[in-house]
Amino acid sequence: MPNLSTRWQQVHPTLPIYQYDPTPATKAKACPPILMLHSSLSSRRSWGVMSAYFKEYGLEKLYALELSELQNGLPPRQVFEELESTIDFLLNDRHPRDQRIILIGHGTGGLVAYRYWQASKQPNTIGALFVIGTPHDTTVFPLLPEEVGRKGPIPPIDAKTTMTIPINFSKIRALYASSSTLVINIIGHQIGPDFDGVVRGEHTSIAFEHLSQNPNIRDTFDGTINGLRLPEAVNEVFRVHRQNEHFRLNKDKRVFDFILSCLRGEYYQVKLKLVGLQLKSTGNNDLIGPIAFEVNGNRMPADSAFYGEPNHLYLFEDSVPPLCTLHYPVTNISCAITLHLKDLSNQRGKRRRMYTRLYIPLRQEGSIAHAMQDSEGSDYTWRIVVERMPRLLHDPAIPDLRPELPRGI
């Protein structure tokens, strides 16, 4: 059990930057500096448990930024400026040999870190971004700009497809620049007596008082407490027993161990990216949708549901965020992904359906293209990107976990 004492020392004359226990660690590990951002109505001391655990493991560059502005509610603009100055100080003055930093945010602090990463002009300086119990309210999908072209040249699609050449097509462009940052979203999932069945509305009596307070919550609530699955992030869900227990996720040993395993690069990331789609109409409607996707039984965020014009080709830039990001241990050779299309429209009659199971090799890092159709003949082209998490923490005691493939027939 780590020592729970909190020893913080301010390391900048004006910025509220504190380092945890600056004495040398035993069995020190090579790792970029870690900067932690606390939640609202909290302080740097909330990171005492995590910092003590990391210190015992051998991490030395542990810092926390005191965000007194978060006590007043939503973060003002000066918080982001303060965070930028802090990162510049740590990388240029405190640790000039390090080129990247690791950000860990809890609650509102995670929201600050996530929004800062999105708006940063140099997002690759953030090697890894961990957001814990953060109340995300939306994703980037509603903000993707669409550029409409008419009777123009259509860029090639790198998969065999039955798409016919439409008169009109649109390019869906990325809002933010592509980044090599490892993004991890850690959220809590409340458990209880048949909790999932209650959420799906399969019972007339509501087992939890907080569910019965809102008659519409069963249509939108998926059992995740104060969280949202981010499409560009690896989403790790930990089960909690009480509604407010996500406030203590930054003191949960399961979270510490998972952060360390990610920093050691012990997982593959598998990203499902849309390359192009062309929707066929089931009637005389002028707009098709909303169309949502389930991946391995998990519904994607509501604002990632797609609306589209029939017989219109939509092409997605490669830097557009993936629809979903999955993770698998590096000891795995392959993975199976179940992709399920959900037609959420209120129209009566036919509803489009698509259910497929993809088997993806993990050892061959790169991208794989897939083309498929739904029950109404609409075309979908996917790119499945497989890459290993970057190894930001080097522990000589832990060898590469990927066993060599046996040779032979």
Secondary structure as GFF3:
##gff-version 3
##sequence-region A 1 409
A	DSSP	beta_strand	8	10	.	.	.	ID=ss1
A	DSSP	beta_strand	17	20	.	.	.	ID=ss2
A	DSSP	beta_strand	34	37	.	.	.	ID=ss3
A	DSSP	three_ten_helix	44	47	.	.	.	ID=ss4
A	DSSP	alpha_helix	48	57	.	.	.	ID=ss5
A	DSSP	beta_strand	62	65	.	.	.	ID=ss6
A	DSSP	three_ten_helix	68	72	.	.	.	ID=ss7
A	DSSP	alpha_helix	77	89	.	.	.	ID=ss8
A	DSSP	pi_helix	90	94	.	.	.	ID=ss9
A	DSSP	beta_strand	101	106	.	.	.	ID=ss10
A	DSSP	alpha_helix	108	119	.	.	.	ID=ss11
A	DSSP	three_ten_helix	123	125	.	.	.	ID=ss12
A	DSSP	beta_strand	126	132	.	.	.	ID=ss13
A	DSSP	three_ten_helix	141	143	.	.	.	ID=ss14
A	DSSP	beta_strand	146	150	.	.	.	ID=ss15
A	DSSP	beta_strand	168	172	.	.	.	ID=ss16
A	DSSP	beta_strand	182	190	.	.	.	ID=ss17
A	DSSP	alpha_helix	195	199	.	.	.	ID=ss18
A	DSSP	alpha_helix	209	212	.	.	.	ID=ss19
A	DSSP	alpha_helix	217	220	.	.	.	ID=ss20
A	DSSP	beta_strand	224	225	.	.	.	ID=ss21
A	DSSP	beta_strand	234	240	.	.	.	ID=ss22
A	DSSP	three_ten_helix	245	251	.	.	.	ID=ss23
A	DSSP	alpha_helix	253	263	.	.	.	ID=ss24
A	DSSP	beta_strand	267	278	.	.	.	ID=ss25
A	DSSP	beta_strand	288	295	.	.	.	ID=ss26
A	DSSP	beta_strand	298	299	.	.	.	ID=ss27
A	DSSP	three_ten_helix	302	304	.	.	.	ID=ss28
A	DSSP	beta_strand	306	308	.	.	.	ID=ss29
A	DSSP	beta_strand	313	316	.	.	.	ID=ss30
A	DSSP	beta_strand	324	329	.	.	.	ID=ss31
A	DSSP	beta_strand	334	343	.	.	.	ID=ss32
A	DSSP	beta_strand	354	361	.	.	.	ID=ss33
A	DSSP	beta_strand	366	373	.	.	.	ID=ss34
A	DSSP	beta_strand	379	388	.	.	.	ID=ss35
###
